[in-house]
């Protein structure tokens, strides 16, 4: 959890993708997130978090639906949405 604090305390926005390997909606989001990361370059970070390997964090953030996407900036959550999203929304 302390590592999570370090990740979200940055000055640039951080897009977190809470996913699982087996969920179809999560699989659909992989190329979208790759494209978003490429388009943003060093203006933002995209970090994928496998909820099965990070269940304590997912539970603490009340991640219920998959994928769940969150945007943090300077430690503050700015946006949160569950389900598939398109690149323009992100």
C-alpha positions as CSV (number, residue, x, y, z in Angstrom):
1,X,0.0,0.0,0.0
2,X,2.9,2.4,0.7
3,X,4.1,1.9,-2.9
4,X,0.5,2.9,-4.1
5,X,0.9,6.2,-2.3
6,X,4.2,6.8,-4.1
7,X,2.6,6.0,-7.4
8,X,-0.4,8.4,-7.0
9,X,1.5,11.3,-5.4
10,X,3.0,12.5,-8.7
11,X,2.4,15.8,-10.4
12,X,1.4,14.1,-13.6
13,X,-1.9,12.3,-13.9
14,X,-1.9,8.5,-13.2
15,X,-4.5,6.3,-14.9
16,X,-5.0,3.1,-12.9
17,X,-6.5,0.1,-14.6
18,X,-7.8,-2.6,-12.2
19,X,-8.2,-5.7,-14.3
20,X,-8.0,-9.5,-14.4
21,X,-6.5,-11.7,-17.1
22,X,-9.6,-13.7,-17.6
23,X,-12.3,-10.9,-17.9
24,X,-13.3,-10.2,-21.5
25,X,-14.0,-6.5,-20.9
26,X,-10.5,-6.2,-19.4
27,X,-9.0,-7.9,-22.4
28,X,-10.8,-5.4,-24.7
29,X,-9.4,-2.5,-22.8
30,X,-5.7,-3.6,-23.2
31,X,-5.2,-2.1,-26.7
32,X,-7.2,1.0,-25.8
33,X,-4.9,1.6,-22.8
34,X,-1.8,1.0,-24.9
35,X,-3.0,3.6,-27.4
36,X,-3.8,6.1,-24.6
37,X,-0.4,5.6,-23.1
38,X,1.3,6.1,-26.4
39,X,-0.7,9.2,-27.2
40,X,0.0,10.8,-23.8
41,X,3.7,10.0,-23.7
42,X,5.3,11.5,-20.6
43,X,2.2,13.7,-19.8
44,X,0.6,10.9,-17.8
45,X,1.3,7.3,-16.6
46,X,-0.9,4.3,-17.2
47,X,-0.6,1.6,-14.6
48,X,-2.3,-1.8,-14.8
49,X,-3.1,-3.5,-11.5
50,X,-4.2,-7.2,-11.5
51,X,-6.9,-7.4,-8.8
52,X,-6.1,-11.1,-8.2
53,X,-2.5,-10.2,-7.3
54,X,-3.4,-7.0,-5.4
55,X,-6.7,-8.0,-3.7
56,X,-5.9,-5.9,-0.6
57,X,-5.6,-2.7,-2.6
58,X,-8.6,-3.5,-4.8
59,X,-10.7,-4.1,-1.6
60,X,-9.4,-0.9,0.0
61,X,-10.5,1.1,-3.1
62,X,-13.8,-0.8,-3.3
63,X,-13.2,-2.2,-6.8
64,X,-16.3,-4.2,-7.6
65,X,-16.7,-4.2,-11.4
66,X,-14.1,-4.9,-14.0
67,X,-12.3,-3.1,-15.4
68,X,-12.3,-0.2,-13.0
69,X,-10.4,2.8,-14.1
70,X,-9.2,5.7,-11.9
71,X,-7.3,8.9,-12.5
72,X,-5.2,10.3,-9.7
73,X,-3.2,13.6,-9.6
74,X,-1.1,14.6,-6.7
75,X,-2.7,11.9,-4.5
76,X,-6.3,12.9,-5.2
77,X,-8.7,10.8,-7.2
78,X,-10.0,13.0,-10.0
79,X,-12.1,10.4,-11.9
80,X,-13.4,6.8,-11.6
81,X,-15.4,4.6,-13.8
82,X,-16.1,0.8,-14.1
83,X,-16.6,-1.0,-17.4
84,X,-15.2,-0.5,-20.9
85,X,-14.2,3.0,-21.9
86,X,-13.1,4.4,-25.2
87,X,-9.8,6.2,-25.7
88,X,-11.5,9.6,-26.1
89,X,-13.2,9.3,-22.7
90,X,-9.8,8.4,-21.1
